[in-house]
Amino acid sequence: MADIFLRTLPFFALIGLGYWAGRTRFFTEEATAWLTRFVFYFALSAMLFRFAANLSLAEILDMRLVAGYLAGTTAIYLLATAVALLRRLDMATAAVEAQCAVIGNVGFLGIPMLAVLLGEAAIGPIMLVLATDLVVFSSLIVILINARNRGPSWGATLRLVGLGLLRNPMIVSICAGLAWSALQLPIPAPMAEFLSILGGAATPGALFAIGASLAGKSAERVQVAGWLSVCKLVLHPAAVAVGVLLLFPLAPYQAAVVISAAALPVAGNVYMLAQHYGIAPHRVSAAILFSTLASILTVPLVIAMVAP
């Protein structure tokens, strides 16, 4: 446990550095937004493409992994939704809370950190978890919110979801990398060096951006944020563990990677959705803040418990 904590410490130290920069206004909100945009569209995309181009679809696609992860994630999604509805919240707000309970920061934090802690063999399972979150749950929340608003028709909503997936650089870069691999095209040395240099900016840039964005997060709706943080950091990895160890058993290493990915704190893109639709942004903001701070201790603990 102590060894894993020390190995995760540099990652959280980078988040802390970003938080200091944002809190002191050395890094403004506008600067943070542009850094996040650079990481999201360029650095992280280069990293994902390079990883995917060196893997085959057969190495990544594991339907037992998807089934086990979906089983555990859906259970907590339904639990968080039920608790929200018992508090007499509308379905759209319940969907936002459920999103907080299960969507972790896999792209910005999980891929760089878990690849170092668990080895490069973890990259395939992590990308499959990320793709499942984006395709299933990011689509689901858009459908539920639009259903509440009675805005676009079902056809228009599905088109909106489809366009959102096609425009997501993480999905595009993974698919492009797998297509490159399937065509068995060699990566020319200059291109490989370009991807390596650009992708190398993803880890420090993403972690710094996480911290800087946390500086602007509020601590309102503390009780709700605390509940959602418990869901994300404790209940979600526990439920996923049941899914990948008992319901759809995976090899110990794969199971450890998936459970560790499920233990990550609430993702920042949940706040972006909540803010865009004007649905409970303050509680999402607080859940991201609380879960990220608590994950300094909980993530190393989970990894220590499951690492083979």
Buried (B, 14 or more C-beta within 10 A) or exposed (E): EEEBBEBBEEBBEBBBBBBBBBBEEEBEEEBBEEBBEBBBBBBBBBBBBBBBBBBEEEBBEBEBBBBBBBBBBBBBBEBBBEBBBEEEBEBBBBBBBBBBBBBBBBBBBBBBBBBBBBEEEBBBBBBBBBBBBBBBBBBBBBBBBBBBEEEEEEEEBBEBBEEBBEEBBBBBBBBBBBEBBEEEEEBEEEEBEBBEEBBEBBBBBBBBBBBBBBBBBEEEBEEBBBBBBBBBBBBBBBBBBBBBBEEBEBEEBBBBBBBBBBBBBBBBBBBBBBBEBEBBBBBBBBBBBBBBBBBBBBBBBBBBBBBE
